[in-house]
Amino acid sequence: MSVPKLLIFILLIFGSSTAFAQHEEEKFDAAGTILHHILDTHDWHITDIPTGTDAEGHATYTPIALHLPWFFYSSRDGFTFASGTESLLEKGYVPYHEGLYPLKAGVSVAEHMDDHGHLEIHMEEEAFKEAYVDEAVTVIDLSLTKTSLQMILIGLLLLFVFRGVAKAYQRREGQAPKGFQGAMEVVIIFIRDEVARPYLGDKAMVFLPYLLTLFFFIWFANLFGLMPFNSNIAGNISVTSALAVLTFIIIQVNGTKDYWRHIFNTPGVPWWLKFGIPIMPIVEVIGIFTKPFALAVRLFANITAGHFMVLGLVSLIFIMSNAGENVAGGLGIMPISVLFSLVIFALEMIVAIVQPFIFTLLTAVFVGMAMESHDDHH
């Protein structure tokens, strides 16, 4: 979370929490706010602007958000497109907890929708399904979410950036790089000479495009996650898992016969541990999956932890202010919360570059280990 993002977050929530105080039952929900910021959604929500109160004294807001369209397959209606929540309801579907459900015939939930297009029905999921959902209909949601949309945007940005760098090399063939071209060359050469060549040897140039793509995609994703109004996609376990699965496939496809022999017939181990009580093959097979699992969890945890810590520290301001009723308490804790948040932000800036390097380095290490032949062992 960047400094501007942090300040915007504080100002907007402080205004919202003051409005909340106009109705004694409405309190600042720290856990809900943090999870809303971290989790993936179908809406790219920016903020809510307080507009006053309704006839019952409840605070009212005008949401500012990009409502992404819905696209899904239904066994009842086939492939279906809906431009927003209202269109979904007209077609007989409703979003609930980021899932998409077909409504029973004749059932309406329009009166339970809030200003954000979210269903305000507080009940267990099974009870909700029993009351509202036509469970005979199968729905496969293929919609864009804010995470998938930002992945596309980052992919297009990478394409734009490196096409520009490639054209600069063509224009300045035989000349020293300069400007942005020179800055990118430093990073590219670092990945080639310090990551690819030491662990992949003669195959370094074969895997260098993949390693560079990994590094720059994760790095750009982390940097965008630190900017205001952006989605923190590296803090989404689905994204890090997808990257880890790609690495897993490359490892297995490029594994040599010695790699597979080491797994199923580990050298230097008593025969009964390999064939009698096959402990070693089981351990080695588990190891095949723990490597990409560690890659996915390490990246996800390190990127998400910083956001949780900053959001938790900022939330202290609104918890201490008691939703605007105790302004002195909020102002008293604010300097400490902001100071520690800025320290965490500085650490996040470091993590944003360290984590793509670690992910790329370990990928090179794991692929290199899989390609080792018997003569390469020391």
N, C-alpha and C positions, 0 to 999 in steps of 0.2 A: 504494500500500500504506500503510495507516494505521499510527500508532504502536502501537495494541493489536495489529493484525494482524502488525506486525513483531516485537513481543515474543513473541507466541504462536508465530510461525514459528520464532524462535530457540530457545525452550524445548523445543518439540516435536521439532525436528530434532536438538537436542543430546542429548535423551534417546534418540532413535532411533540416533544415531551411536554412543553409548556401548554400546548393545545390539549394534550391528553389530560392535564390536570383539571380541565373544565368539567370532566366527568369522573367521579371518584372511582369508578370501577375499571377505568382504563389506565394501565400502568405500562411503563417501558418494559418490553420483553427482550431482555438481553440475549437469551439463547435463540429466540426466534430471529432476531436481527442478525446475529452472527451466522446462523445457518442459512438464512436467506442470501447473505452475501457470498457464502462459500458454495452452496449447492447450485447445480445446473437447473435452468428453467427454460420455458418456452417464451418468456417475456424478457426483453432486455430492459429491466427496470432501472431508472436513473434516480428518481426521488419522488416524494409527494410534497405538494405545496398546500399548507393548511389554508382553508378557505372560510373557517368559522365553525359554527355548530348547527345541528339540525333542530327540529322542534322538540326533540327529546333530550337535548343537551349533549348529544354525541358529537365529537369532533368530525368535521368533514374535510376531505382532501381532494385535490386534483392531481392524479398521477401523471407523471411524465415518463413514458416508456415506449419502447419499440416492440409492438406486438407481432411476433413472428407468425407466419401462416402455418396452418396444420395440413399435413399430407399423410394419409394413412390408408391401409387396406382393411376393409371390413368384410366379413363373410356375408353380411346382410346387403351392403351397398357397393361392394367392390372398392376400387381405388377412389378415394374421395379427397377433395381439396376444400379447405375452409379458411377464409381470410382472417378470422378472429373468433373470439368466444361466442359472440352473438350468432355468427354463421354456424358454429358448431352446434349450439343449442337448437337452432332451426332444423338441423339435419338429424337431431336426436342423439347427440353425444355430449359429454361433459368432461372437462379436465378436473381431476381431483388428486391432490398430492403429486402433481406432475405425471400422473397416469391418465390415460384416456379411456373412458368407459361408455358403452352404449346404454342409453336409457330404455327402460321398459316403455311399452306403448302406452300413451296417455299420461305419462309422468312428466311433470314440469319442475324444474329447479330454479327458474329465472328469479324468483323472489329471494333466493338464498345467495345470489351472486353479489360480491362487493364491487367497489369501484375499479379494482384491478382485474376484474374478470375471474376471480378466484371463488371457489365454492365455499361458503361459510356454513358448513354443517359439521358440528363437532360430535362425531361418533366413531366407534371402532370400524375399521375397514370392512370387516365381515358384515356388520350390521348395515353399513352403507350399501354394500352390494346387494344384500337381501331386500332392502327397501326400494332401491332405485335402479339397479343394474340388470340388464337382460343378459344373463350369463350364458345363454345359448349362442350369442354372437361373439365371434373372435375378432379382435382388433389388433393389427400390427402397426404400431406408430412409426412412421418414417420421416417425421417432421424435423426441420432444423431447430436446434436449440441455440442458446447464446454461445455455448461452448463450441458446437460444430460450426456455427457461423464465424466465430473468431478464428477457428482453425483454417477455414477457407481464406479469410482475410490475410492471415499470416502467410499462408502458402502463396497467395498472389503477391504479397509484399516481397517474399523471398525471390519469386520469379522475376519481379521487376528489378530488384536490387542487383541480382547476379547476372541478369541479362545486360544491365548497365555496365557492370564490372567487365564482363566478357567483351563487350563492344569497345570498352576503353583499352583493353589489351590489343584488340585488332587495330584500333586507331594509332596506338603508340607502340607498335611492334618494334622490339629491339631497344626501347627506351625505358628508363627507370620509372616505376609507377609513382603517381602522385595523387594527393587528395584522398578521396574516399577509396579509390582503387588501391592506394598504398596501405590504407588502414585495414582493408579486407585481406590484402595479401599477407600481412603480418599474421593474422589469425589462421589463414589457410595453411601457411607454411608451418606454423606451430603445430597444428593438428597433424600435418603430414610427417614432420620430423620427430615430434615428441610423443605422438600417439600411434600413428599407423605403422611407421617403419620399425620401431623397436619391437613391436609385438606381432606384426604380420609379415615382416621380412620381404621376400620377393613378391608377395601377394598384396603389398600395401596399396599400390595404385589401383588394384582391382576394387578394393573396398573403400578407398578414400572418398568417392562420391557419396556413399551411404553414410560414412562417418561425418562428413561435412554437413550433410542434410540433417542428421540427428542433432549435431551441435548447434547449428544456427536456428533450427526450428525451436528447440528447447530454450535457447538463449533469447530469441525474439519473443517467444511466448511469455517468458518470465519478465522481460522488460515491459511488455504491454500490460501484464498483470499488476505492475507497480504504478501504472498511470490511471488517472481518473476515468471513470465510466467504462472501464474495460473488464473483460472476464478473465479470471485467473485460471487458464485452461490447464497449466501444469499442476494445479492443485486438484485436478479431477482424476480420480483413480482409473476411470475408463480410458482416458488419454494416455496416461503413463503405462497402463497395461497393454494398450495397443502397440506402443513403441517397444515394450518388452517382448511382445509376441513376435514382432518382426525380427528382433534380434535372435529370439529362440529359433525361429525357422532358419535363419542364416547359419546359426551354429550347427544345427542338425544336418542341413543340406551339405555343408562343407566339412563335416566330420570324416576323418580318415578311418581306415580299417583299424589302426592302432587305437584311435579314440573309442571305437565301439568295443574292441577287445578289452580295453582297460575297464570298461563298464561291466561287461559280462564275464570276463575272465581276468580279474585284476592280478597283475604279476606280483610275486613276492608274498602272496597271501596263502595260508594253508588251504588245501583242496576242500576240506570239510566246511570252511567258511564260504566257499564259492558254490559248491555243489551239494554238500550234505545238508547243512543249515545255511541256505543262501542269503546270509546277512549282507555280504559285500555287494552282490548285484542289486539288492533292494536299496541299500544306501546310495549306490552310484546312480540308480535310476531316479531316486528322489532328488539327488543332486542336479540332475538334468533340469528339473523344474524350479529348484530353489534359486538358481542363478537369475533367470529372468524375473522371478517373483521378487528377489531382493532389489533388482533394478527398478521395478515399478513402485515398490513401497518406499524405497529410499527417496526417490524423486518426489513422489506424492507427499510424503510426510514432511520433508524439509521445506517444500514450498508452502504447504498448507499451515504448518506450525507458526510461521511468521505472521500470517494473516490472522490466525486465531488469537495470537498474543496481542497484536495491535488492536483488534476489535474488542478483545476483553478489557484491555486497559482503557480504551475510550468509553466503553460501556460503564465503567466505574463512575464516570462523571454523572451519568443519567440515573444510575442506581442511587448514588449519594444524594442527588437532587430530588429523589423521590418523585420522578415524573414532573418536575417543575415546581413542586410544592415547597422544596427546601433549596432555594437558589444558592444560598450561602454554602451549603454542603457541596453542591456541584462545582461552584467557583473555587472552593478550597482545595478540592482534589484535582482540579483541572491542570494546574502547572505540573504536578507530579505525573499524571497520566500522559500529558503531552510530551514531557521530557523523556519518559521511558519509551513512549511510542516512537519518538524520533531515533532513539538508540536502536530499537528493534528494526526500524526502517533501514538504518545504516547497515545492519547485519544482513537484512534482506537483499540489499544491493550487492553485497558480496556473494550471498548464496545464489543470486540470479545468474552469476557467471561461473561459480564453482560447480554447481550441480550439472549443467550441461557438459562440462569438462569431465566430471566423474562418470556420468552415464556413457559418454563416448569412449572414455578410456577403458572402462570395464567391458564394454562391448568388444573393443579391439582385443583385450586380454582373453575373453572367453572364446572368441572366434579363433584367435591364434592358438589357444590350447587345443581346440578341436581339430586344428589342421596339423598338429605336430605328428611327425612320424616317429618310429621307434629310434631312429638314429639321432633324433633331435633331443632325446631325454638326457639329462645331465645327472 
